[in-house]
Amino acid sequence: MRGLFTIPAGTPFLDALASGLLAEYSGDPATLSSVRLFLPTRRACQAMTDAFLRVSEGKPLLLPRLEPLGDIDPEDWHEQASAAAAAASLNPAIGQTRRQLLLAQLVLKRGETTPDQALKLAEALGQWLDQVQIHSLDPANLADLVPDEYAKHWSDTLEFLRIVTEFWPQILEQESVMDPVERRRAIIESQIEAWTAHPPDTPIIAAGSTGSLPSTASLMRAILDLPAGAVVLPGLDTGLPEEAWEPDALPEGHPQRGLGNLLQSLGREARDVTPFPHGLSHDPTYARRIAGRALLLRDALMPADLAKPLKPGSVAADGLDGLIEVVATGPEAEARIIALRLREFLQATTAPSKGKPETAALITTDRGLAKRVASELLRWNIEIDDSAGVPLGETPAGVLLRLVAEAPAEGLAPVPLLSLLKHPLAGIDRAAADALERAALRGIRPGPGLEALAAAIDPKDQEALAPLLSRIGDALAPLLALTESDDPTARLDQWLTAHIQAAEALAATDDSTGAERIWAEESGEAAAAAIDGLLTAAADFPNVHARDYPAVFEELTASQTVRPRYGKHPRLAILGPLEARLQCPDLAILGGLIEGSWPPEPARDPWMGRPMRKDFGLPLPEWRIGLAAHDFCQAMAAPEVMLTRAERVGGAPTVPSRWLARLELAARQLRGLTGKDDPNPLQANANDWLQWQEALDRPESLLPISLPKPTPPVSARFSNLSVTGVENWVSDPYGHYAAAILKLRPLDPIDQPPDASERGSLLHDALHQFIRSLDGAWPDDAKDRLVEIGREVFGPWLNRPSVQAFWWPRFLRMADWFVAHEAQRWPGIANAETETKLAVSIGNGPPSTSLSARMDRLDQLVDGGYTVIDYKSGTLPVSTHMADGWPPQLPLEAAMIRRAREAEVTSIEAWAVGGRGDGGEAKDLSGKGNKAVSAIDAGEAAWAGLTSLLAQFADPSMPYLAEPRSFPPRRYSDYRHLARIDREGAGDE
């Protein structure tokens, strides 16, 4: 076998290749084993082995030597002594991690940046260096670019790139290594020289590659010149007109542009390419469909100057058979539709005992869509292989390692610590972790460190939680020792060693060691390999600060991917376009067909603009669109094809893929539809799938549940009642029932930031201490006293940025207003009380009820009577509501003073002490005009109302309804979800 061949789209590439090779060398099995077959990737080599097994129906074979073009091993090139010697003389390739670390050190030397940012820049530099070497460019030629032609920041970039032009070659020489791309190119060149000098007689075949890399194209040309060399191209369209193959006739984004460039590199023309011999045969129906699909794609994607209008009823119309487009409302709906189609495929087809099984694949570049589809399939217990794998940081072992690094670095803050303790691989008792969460990790964050965490626990719980705290301290001791030292910096390999020790200690259980649990299965093995490589490469990396280590670790492991082993569903797969190029499933679902996803947005070069790339010799980013278009056409050649996209992603409308838009136009032409309102032929049966996915989670019936109406016994209804609780009782009886009778209390949020309630408590405490410190006449240094007391009260909080920036300045403004306001009132005050507690009996019983209050401020006036004052850190109540008895707190306090002290309250006031505006405001709540009401009348009206309320709820049949009134409206409730109220405002009963 010798020459240049193609296997057309629509024919299973690997199966056809295996069938042809078996037919070609069936008479001499030894010759088949001498064939060297180059394929694009290692995964393609594995798939080729499976193809031989299918085509031979399981017969024993001596397979060809399968080698990946993307990862050439010089040890496989041993049949040519000169090539082997040339490869042996080359320095070894530098590891990717080692290169990133070395480049990051160069970045750190050039300016102020954190280690993790330096690692990101180093990764980008490495990618740019790979591009330069792939296209055989000399970085030294950057100096030939005229900086004056570009903006200043581009000149700065050129200066920064001196890292790779001047310093990087020196480092490679010191390390006695080579860049991987440069070494691969040198090996290929040495092999080409060896083949040129001594052409081998054994068959050598390169198959499935589009030759997008110059070195690969050179190797393919050398293979074509060998006595028994052959190149098999994937999906070359031999039906294109000859003028389309002229240089630059096809645009960069055309699916055949890449193969046209390859033909020019090979020194061949399209007419030199012949169909691969001994290929697979198709039944007539399938053959017509695929032939029509090829014509449909050819005409739909043809440049305007070469395109010919499609005529209704032409052969290309056969390509519409088995083709459907579904436009979902969003990514979630799209994933459900794809999962339903895959499940339907499994139900409608069966796997034969012999031969090629019927298969289906989701082909997409959208990793989010792939994850959603895999998750949706689990509802039917269908596990699917995803060729792209999973990032190490998203696997169980990767997440545990990240949390182990974060928790000590963040001072055992609640969120990372709790996430770590509840991780499935952490050998921590779940009940103990829950107890620690309730005792110390909810509410305001404890101080940093294990001692502060222990101090935040209530003394009654400390003994029970002591074993857990000891376990945490012992496990994290290696990291805590570095983090909490006087100089929390260390070498990167020291951090990694301590990190491993801490992770293994935390994961250990009574039955298994931590190493057995963490480093098991695929994710554990990948994590172990990644860390082993880091330990080897990181010895000379500069010291890393404790605060930077988690980000450094995450950055160094970000590129690690865990790929699944075979063993999930045998007939379903999720493939990327490259993996799908050489396969032809019976059902292909092309998902995520929107601009920016497929085709992807052209990658932005962080170092060079488009003019600079062109002048330097690098290709423009658009060349990858042509490769993506070719892969799209390969996938479109399956017998059954479903095209899917989402109308909106993240709330924003999407733009259909350019190929999808042109296919829709071609389909309309083939069906003779020219009007704007004519239906899209590709979506003829799409509504079925849209309706089925909507019905997937739709319940068969809705059972309405009425609002709760609890009626506890009378003996449980009344006990001690506070004036603040009365407001909750009136507006939300059910909330009062849950809090006062059931004693339900909401859990504080985890790591709760200091909120308005905490700020109000601090303000009340400061004013309370200030008023109590006064004795006799108003002091001249009142402002200084108040500020000093405030500083003591706010002291533990002033190290928090939000308190220092917002709370304290407002307190100072409030202090100015408060002192000025009180200085005017003080001569008329006989006695000022703060935090005054009162308790009186109310109601006729039985049972009797005690009403209690703790008043912010109670001033006895010189001319008789009292003033009740309530401090408000937020908004003030509306004074005109006093006539309506709302809010009841202050009027009830006035009524209590009348009964407890036999004195009258002459005024009720609310003071805004939040520090907004002028610093404060005092409002008399007596009201104005026809809404005016005296404090005495307001108090008696509130007292009568509460007495009436008690009498009503003394009836055992009186239920505690949820928010029964529209006034006063409830702003929030801790118990609304228990009452099954999912809207703001009152209930409906």
N, C-alpha and C positions, 0 to 999 in steps of 0.2 A: 504494500500500500504506500503510495507516494503521491503528493500533490496537495492542492488547496481545496477544501470541501466546506460545505455548510449543512447543518441540520436545521430545517425550517422551524419557525415558531409553530406551535401546535403539536409538534412531535416530542414526546418525552426524550430530552436530550441524552441523558445518561443511559436510559434503556436502549435507545437507538444506537448509541455509541458501543455499548456492550454487545448488542446483537450483531452489529457490523464486524466488530473485532472477532467474535466467536465464529462468524461465517467465514471471515478472511483466513483465519488460522485454525479452522476446525480440524484440518488434516494433520496438523503438527502442533500438539499441545506445548512442546518445548519452545517453539517459536513464540507462542503467546506469552510465555513466562519471561522471554527475553525482551519483550516490548517495554519501553519506558514511556509512560503516559503522564504528561504534565497537565494538571488541572488547576483552577484558580485558587482554591483554598483547601485546607486540611479537611474541613467539613465536606467539601465536594469529593475528596478522596474516599472518605468513609461512605458517602452516599453511592459512589461508584462501586464499591465492594458489594453493597446491597443490590445494586442493579445487576451485576454479574450473577448474583445468587438467584434473582428473580428470573432473568432471561434463561439461565441454564436449568431452571426448575429444581435447584438444589443439588445438581450433580457436582461431584468433586472436581475442582479446577486448579490449575497452576496459574494464578492471576498475574497480570503485568505488574511491573514496579510502578506504583502510584506515587507521584511527587507533587507537592503544592508549589505553584509558581510564586505565591505570595510569601513563602517561608522556605527558601531553598537552603538545604543542608549540604555543605561542601563534602561531607563524608559520603554522600550518595553519588558523587561524581568520580568514583575511584577507577573507572575503567580506562581513563586516560591518565597516564602517568604525569604528563606535563600539567594537566589541569589540577591534579591532586597536589603536585608540588607547588603550583602557584597558589592554591588555596591554603596550603600549609604555611606558606611564607607570610601570609596576612596576619595582622594582629587580630585577636578576638574582638567580637562586637561588644560595645559597652551596653550594659543593661539599661533599660528605660528609667528605672528608679535612680540608678547611680547617675545617669546623665542629668536628670531633673535636679538632683541634689547639688551636683557640681555647678550647673548653670545658675541655680538659685544663690549659691555662694557668690558668684560673680555679680548677680543683681544686687545682693545685699551690700557689696562693696561700693556700689555706685550711688547710693542715696538712701534716704530715710524711708524704710518700708518694713512692714512686719514680715516674719518668716513665711507665713502662709501666703501673703501677697507675692512674695518673691518666688514661691513655688509655682503659683499660677502663671506668673510672667515667664518662668523657666519652661513650663510646659508649652506655652505659646511659642517661645523661642525655638524649642525643639521641633515643633510642628513646622515652623517656617524653615528651619535648617533642613528638614526632610524634603520639603518641596524644592528647595534649591538643589539638593543633591539628586533628587529624582530626575530633574531636568538638566543635570550636568552643568550647572551654572557655578561660577566662581564668586564666592562672597566678596572677594577683594575688588570685584568690578563695581561694588556699590560706590566706590570713590569716584567712578566715572559719571555718576548721576550728578547733574549740576544743581546744588542745593538752592541757588538763587531762583530757580524756576518754581519752587514749591514754597508753601507757607512755612512759617518759622517752626511750627511744631513738627513738620516733616523733617526739617533739618535736625531737630533734636532727636528724632527717631533714628535718623541715619547715624548720629553720634552714638546713640544707645546700642545700635546693632554692631558697633565695634567689638562687643562681647564675643560675637561669633566670627568676626573677621580677623581679629588680632589675638585675643586671649584663648579662645576655644581650641584652636589648633595646638597651642602650646600645652594645654591640659591633656589633650588626647595623646600627645607625644609622651608626656610625663607618666600617664597611666598605661601606656603601651596598649592602647585599644583603638578601635575605629567606630565611627558612626554606623549603625546597622544598615542604613540605606546605601552608604558608600561601600561598605564591605560586600553587600549583596551585588551591587553593580560590578565590583571588581571580580567577584567569583564568576558572574555571567560572562564578563569579557574574557576571562581566562578560559572558560569552557568553549566559548565561540572560537577563540584562537586554536584551542586543541582540536576542535572538530574540523576547522579549516585545514590544519596541517595533516590530520589523520582522520578522515571521515569514517565513522563507524558503519558497519554493514547491518547492524541490528535495527529494527524499527524504532523510531523515536517520533512521538506524536504529542502535539500541544493542542488541547481541546478546551473549548468553553470560555476562553479569554477574549476580551475585546481589545487587548493590547493598549490600554489607556496609559500605561507607564512606558516611557521610552526604552528602558532596559528590557522589559518584557517583549516589546515589539522587535527589538534587535535579536533576542533569542529566538523568536518565532521565525524571523527571516533566515537565521542560520539553520534552523531545523528544516525549512523548506528547501535549502540548498543541499541537504544531505542525500545520499543515495536512497535511503529508506525513510525519509522524513515526510511528515504530513502535519497539516494544520487544519483543525476543524473549527469553523466559526459558528457562533450561536446566532441563529435568526437573521442571516443576511438576506435582504429582500432583493432577489435576483430579477424581480419584475419591474424595478424602477427604470425609467428611460435613461439612455446613455448620458444625456446631458446633465442628469442629476449627479453623476459621479465625477463631474469636472471639479477641480479644486475650488472650494468656497461656494459651490453652487447650492449646497444645502446649508441652512443656518446652523449655528452652534446647538440650538435646542432640538434639532431633528433627530429622530431615533437612529437613523443610519449614518449620521455625520461621523460618529466615532469609528464605525467600521470602515467608512470611506477613508478616513485619515490612516487607519491601519493598513488598508490596501496600498496606499501611497508609500507607507513606510516599508512594506514588503516588496515594493516594486512590481505589484500585480494590478490587474484591472478586474472589474466585476465579472467580465466574460470568462476570466480564468478560473472562476469558482464553480465547482460542480457539486451536485447533491452527493451526500455521503452514501457510499454503496452499501447494499444489504440492509437498508433501513427497515423500519417497522411499517407494516401495511395497516390501512384504516378501512373501516367499512364505508360504503358509498355515502351514507347520510353524514357521517362524521367528516369525511373528506370534503363534501360540498360546504359544510358549515365552516370549516377551517379555511378553505379557499376563499369563501365570501368574507370571512373576518379579516383575512390578510388584505383583500382589496379595499374593504371598508377603512381599515387603519391607514393604508397607503394613501388613499385619496383624502381622508379626513385630515391627516397631518402633513400633507404635501404643501410646500410653499406656494403662495398665491400665484407666482409667475409660472409655476409648473403644474398647478392643479387643473383638473378638468371637472366640470359639473357632473355630479352623480345623477344618473337617469333612473326614475322610478321603475322598479321591476328588474333592474340589472342583477347580475350574478352577486354583486356585493350585498344585495338584500338578504341572501342566505346567512350572512354573518350576523344579522340581527337575531337569528334564532338562538335561544339559550342565553340571551343577554338581557339583563334587567338592571335598572338604576333605581335606588331607593334613597330619598332625601329625608333624613331624620331631623327632628326638631333640635336635638343636641347630642353631645357625645355619649351620654348615658343611653339614650334611645337607640343610637347607632350601634352601640355595643350589644344591646339586647336583641336587635334585629339580626346581627351577625351570629350571635350565639344560637338563636332560634333556627337560623338557616343551617348551621352546622349540625345541630341536633336532628333536624328534619332529614338531613342527608344521611346520617347514621341509621335512622329508622327506615329510610326508603331503599337503602343499599345494604348489601352483605359482603363480607370478605370471603373470597373464594379460597378453597383449600390449596390450590396451586395457581401459579401465575401472579400477575400484578393485581393487588387489591385495589378497589376503587377508593380514591383518596380525595380529601378536601383540605384546603389551606386558606388561611387568612394571610394576605400579603399586604403589608403596610409599613410605612416609615414612622408612624405615630406610636410611640411607646406607651403613651397613656391609653390609647385605644386598645392596644394589645393586652395590657393589664386588665382593663375592664372586661374584655371578652373572656379572658381566662377565668376571671372571678365569676362572671355570669354562668359559665359552663359548670362551675362547681355546684350549682343548685341542682344539677342532674347527675352529680358525681362523675363528671367527665373531666379528666385531667389532660391538658394539652401541652405538647412540647412547644417552647418558644425559643427559636434559634438564636435570638439576641441575648438570651440569658437575663440575669438580674444583677444590678450593681451590688458589689459586695456590701456597701453601706446599708442596703435595704434587706439583707438577709439576717436571720436571727443572730448568728455569730457576729456579723458586722455591727449590728445595732448595739449588742451588749458591749463590744469593745469601745464603741463611741461613747456610750453612757459611762463606762468605767473611767474614761479619760475626762469627761465633763464634770462629773460629780465632785471630785476633790478640787478641780480648778475653780469651780464656782462656790467653794466654801460649803459644800454639802447643802446647797440651796434646795428648797422643797421639790421643785419640778424635776430636775435631773436625778435627785436622790430617790424620789418615789418611783420614777420611771425605771431606774436601775433595780430597785428592790423588787418590783413587780414583773421584771422581765422573765419570760419562761425559763431561760437558762440560768437565772440567778438561784442559787440554792438557799433561798430564804423562805421561811414559813410565811405563807400568805396572811394568816390570821395575825401574826406579829407585825407584819408590814402595815396591815389595816389599822392596827391599834396605834402604831407610831404616827400614822397619817392623822388620825383623829386627835392624838394627844399634842402634836407639835408642828405638823406640816400644813395644817389648815389655819387660816387667819393670817395675822401679820408675820412676815418672815422672821425666823430666829436669827441671831447673829451668826457669823461664819464660824465653821469648825464644829467638831464633835462636842466639845465642852459646852458651847453655847446651845447646841441642840439639846443636850441633856438638861441644861438649866431651864429650857423652855417647857419642859414636861412638868405637869402637875406632880407635886410630891407623892400623892397617893398612887400615881401610875409609874413612878420611877423604878420601883423594885421589879415590877412585872416586865418592864421594857429594858432593864439592864442587860440581860443576855443578848438581845438584838443589837444594842448599841456596842457592846463588846465585840460581837461578831463583825459588825461594820468596821469598827476601828482596827481589828486584827487583819481583816481582809484587805482593806485599803491602806494599811500602814506603809507599804513601800512608796506609794504615790503621795500620801499625806506627809511623809518625812521630807520629800523633796519640795512639796507645795508650801508647807508651813515653816520651812527653814528661813533663817535671816536673809539668805540670798537664794530666792526660789528659782534659780537657773541651773541647768545641767545639760550635759551632752545629750544629743538625740538618742544615742544607743542606750544611755542610762535611763532615760524616760521610757523607752520601749521595754527594757528589761523589767523595770518596776511595774509597768503597765501589764505585762504578761503575768507577773506574779500576782498582782492584785486581782486580775480577771479570773485566773484559775482558782485562787483562794475563795473568791466570792461565789463561783459556780459549783464548788464542791458540795456534796451531800453526804449523808451517812453511808449511802450505797455506792457512790461513784466519785472519782476524783474530778476536779475541775477540768483537767486536760481531756479526760475521756468525754466530757459533756460538750466542751466548747469546740474542740478540733475534730468532731465527728461529722459525718455526712459531707455533702458537697460544699456547703458554705463554710464549714469549719476547716476543711482541707484547703480551700482557696484562701481563707484568712491566715492559716498557718504558713502557706507558701508566701503570701504577701509580706507578712511580718518577718519571716526568715530572710527574704530579700532585703527588707529595710535594715535589719540588723547588720547585714553584710555591707550595705552601701552607706550607712549613716555614721560610721565611726569618726570621720573628720568634719562633720557638720558643726557649725558654730553653736555655742550654747543657746538653748531655747528657754524662754521664761515660762513659768507655770501657766500664765494666762494665755500664752500662745500655743501651748502644746496640743490641746484638743483640735484646734483648727489645722495645725501642721499635720497631725495624724490623719485627719479627714481628707486633707488635700492629697496626701501621699497615697491613700488607698482609693481615691475617687475613681480612678481609671480601671480598677480591678473589677472584673466581671465573672460571675459564677454562671457557667453554662450547664444546662441540664444534661444528664446522661440520657441515653435512649432508655425507654422503658415506660413512657407514658402512653397516651393513646396511639395505637399503631397506624390509624388511618386519618388522623387530624394533626395539623401542625400550624404554628404561627411562624411565618417566614419574613425575612427582610427581602427587598428586591434582589440583592446579590445572590442569596441562597436560592431564591425562587427561579433565577435565570435558567438553571440547568434542569429544572423539574417541570412537569406538566400535570398538575392534579386534575382529577375529573371535574372538580368544582373549585374555582378560584374566586375568592372574595377579595376585591381590591378596596380596602378601607381607607378612610381619611383622605379622600380625593379633594383637597382644598389647596389653594395657593399658599405657599409657605410650609406645607407639610409634604405634599407630593404633587409637583416637584417642590423640593425644599427651597427656602430662601438662599440665594447665593451667600456663601460664607464671607463674613467681613474680615479682612486682613487687618489685624491691629497694628501692623508695622508699616505697611505700604499702601498708598492709594492706587487707584486704577492706572493713572499715567505712569507712576513709578514702576508698578508691576510690569507694564507693557515694555517700558524702556529697559528694564532689567532682564526681561526674557521669560518671566513667569506667565503662565496662561491666566486669562481672566476667569473669574469664578463661574461664569455661565457655561463653561465647557462641561461641567458636571450635569447640567440639565439635559444635555443630549444623552448621557449615560442613563439618567433616570427615565427618559423617554423610551430608550431601547428596552429597559427592564419592564416598563409599563406595557409595551407591545408584546413582549414575551409572555407576560402574565395574562394578557387579553386573549391569547390563543388557546386557552383551555376550552373544553367542550361546553361547560356551563360557567358563566361569569356573572357575578353580582357586583355592581359598583355602588359604593355607599359614601355618603358624606353627611356632615351635620350643617344645618342652616345657620346655627349660632354656636359659638364657642366662647365661654366666659362672658356671656351676655352680649357679645359683639357679633354682627353678621359676618359670614364668611364669604369668600370668593371661590366659586367652583374652580377646580383644576382646569388649566387651559386645555388639556387633552379631553377632559370630559365635556367642556363647552363645544369643542369642535366635533366630538362624536355626536352630540345631540343635534347639531346642525346637519351633519351628514345623514343621520337617521331620518330627519324631517324630509330631506331631499329625496331619499330613497322611498319614502312613503307618500311623496307628492304633497306634503303639507308645507304651505308657504305662509300662512297667516300667523300673526303674533299670538292669537288666542287658540291656535290648534294645539291639541295635547302633545306632550312629549312621548314619542313612540317607545322610548326606553323605559318609561315609567308606567307602562300599560297595566301591570299587575302589582305595582308598588303598594297600593292601598291595603292589600291583604296583609302584607308584612307590618305596615304601620299599625293596623288595627290589632294584629295579634300581639305585638309588643306592648301596646297599651293595655290589652286584656291580661297580660302576664301577671301583673301585680294588682289587678282590679278585683276586689272581693265580689263574690257572687251576690251578696246582699248586705245591706247596711242595717244594723240593729241599733236604733237610737237608744241612748242611755240618758235618763233624766238626771238633773242636777241632784246632788246629795241633800237629804233632809234628815240629819241625825236628830234624835230626840233622847238625849241621855236622861237618866233619872234626876229628879229634882235635887236629891241629896248631893249629886255631883256637880250641880250647876253653879252654886254660889259658895264662895269662900272669901278670901281676900281679893279685893278688886282695886286696881289703881286707876287714877284719873286718866292716865294715858291709855290704859286698856279700854276705857269706856268709848273713846273715839273709834278704836278698832271694832268694838262690839256693835256700835251703831251702824257703821258703814259696811261691816262684813261679819255677820254673826258666825258664819262657818269658820272664818279665820280665827275668831275669838275662841270658838269651840276647840279647834285644833291646838291652839297655843295654851289656853288656860285650863282646859279640861283634859285633853289627851296629852298635854305637856310635850308636844312635838316642837322641836327646834331645828331650824335649817342649819346645815353644816356650812361653816365659813368656806369661801373659796380657797383653793390651794394657792399659797404664796400671795395672799391678798395684799395689794398695795395699800398704803395709808389712804383711807377714803374720807368722805365728808363727815361720817359719824365719829371717826377717830379725831378729826380736826375739831369738831364741835366739843368733844370731851376735853381736849387740851385747852380750848378757849374758856370753857366753863370752869375748869380747875384753876386756871390762872386768875380769872376774875374773882372766884370764890376766895382764894388765898389773899388776894389784894384787899378785898373789902374787910375780911377778918383781921388783917394786919393794922387797920386804921383804929385809932383810939382818940376820940375827941375831935378837935378842929381839923379841917381839911389841910393836909400838909403841903408845903410849898414844893417839895420834891416828889409829888405824886406820880408824875410821868416816869421819873427815874425808877421809883419803887416798882411800878407796874411792869416796866421793861425788864427789870432785874428778875422779878418773879416769873415773868414769861420766859425768860431765858433758861431759868431753872426747870420749868415745866416742859419746855420744848427741847431741853438739852439732849436727851437720847435720840431725838429725831433730826437734829440740825445737821447731822452728817449725811442725810439723804438729799440728793440734789433737788428733788421736787419740793421738799419742805423748805430748803434754804432759798430756793428761787421764787417760790410762790407763797407759801404759808407765812413765813416770817415777815416779809415786807407787808403783807396784809395785816398781820398782828400789830406792827408798828403804826400803821395808819389808824387801825381801830383804837390803839392806845391814845393817840392824839385826840380823837373824837371823844372817847370815853372820859378822859380826864377833864376836858373842857365842859362836857355836858354835866358831869357829876359835881364839878366845882360850883355850878349855878344852883343845883338842887340841894347840896349838902346842908346849907343853913336851915332848911325846912324839914330835915329828917331828924327825928329823935333817936331812932335806933334802926340799924340796917342788919337784917338777918340773911344768911345765905344757906342754901341746901337745907331749908327748914322742912322737917318731917312732921306730918299730921296724920291722924287716923281717927275716923268717926264711924259710928254705926249708921246704916241707912236701910230703909225698908221696914215693913211691918212683920216680915218673916211669916212662918218659919221657912227656911232657917234664916238666922240673922246674917247680915253681910257687913263686912268692914271695908270702908272706902279709905284708901291711903293715898298720900301725895308726898312728893319731895319737890319743894318749890325752889326755883333758881334764886329768887330774890323776894324778900318781903320787907318792905319799908314801913316802919311806924312813923307817922307824920307828927310834927310839933303841934299842929292845930287839931289833932285827933284823926282817927281813921287810919286805914292801911292802903298801901299801893302794892298790888301784885305785879311782879315783873318777870317776864320769861325771856331768856336770852335765845336768840335765833342766829345760828351760823349761816342759814340759808335765807330763803325768801320769807317775808312777813305775811301773816294772815290778812285777809281782807277785813277791814274794820266793820263794814256794813253787814257782814255775816253774823255779827254778834247778836243782832235782833232775832236771827233765826236759830240762835243757840249753837252756833258752830264756829270754831271748834269748841267742844264742851270742857276742855281741860281747865282753862283759866276761870271761867264762871264757876265751875265746881269747886275750885280752890277757894274762891271768894265765899261760897256757901259754907265750906268747911270751916273757914276762919270765923264766920259769924256764929257757928255752933260750938266750936272748940274754945274760942276765946271771948265769945260774947261781944265781939267788936265788928264794926262795919268796914267793908272795903269800899273806899271812895273812888278808886280808879283801877283799871286793868290795862297794863301796857305790855307791848312786845318790842324788844330792842334788837335791831340787826347789828350783830357784832362780828360779821364776817370779814370786815375790812374792805369791802367794795366801795366804789364811789368816794364819798367824803370820809369814809372810815366807819360810819355807823349811822343809825337812824332810830329814833324813838317814836313809836306810834301808839296813840291812845285808842283802844279798841271800843270805845263807847259809841262810836258812829256819829253820823251827822244827820241833820234834818229829820224827816219822818222816820229815819232808821235809827235815830239816837236812842240809846237805852242805858240806864244807869247800871253800875256794877252790881248793886244790890238786886235790881230786877233781873238782870242777866243770870246772876247766881241762883236766885230762887226758881227761875224758869228752868234752868239746867237741873237743879235738884229735883223739881217736880217731874221733869222728863225722865230722869234716871229712876226715880221711884216707880213711875208708870212702867218703864221697861222691865224692872225687876218683877213687877207684878205680872206682866205678860209672860215672862219666862218661868214664873212659878207654876204655870200650867204645864203638866207633863207632856201634853200633845203639841206644845209650841216647838216648831223645828228651828234649827240653826241654819238658815238659808245662806247661800253664797252670794254676796254683793247684791242684795235685793233692791237697793235704791239707786236711782240715777244721780241723786244728790245726797250727800256730797260724793263726788267721783273719787274712786280709788286710783292713785297714781301707780301703785305697785302692791303686790301681795306675795308673801312667801308661800302661800297655800293655794294660790289660784290653780296650779296644775293638779293638786289633789281634788279640787272641786270640779275639775274638767271644764274650766272656763278658758277658752283659747282666744279670747278677744279682750280688749280693754273695755272698761265700763261695767254696767250692772248686768246681773243675770236676767233670765227671762221669766222669773216667777215672782 
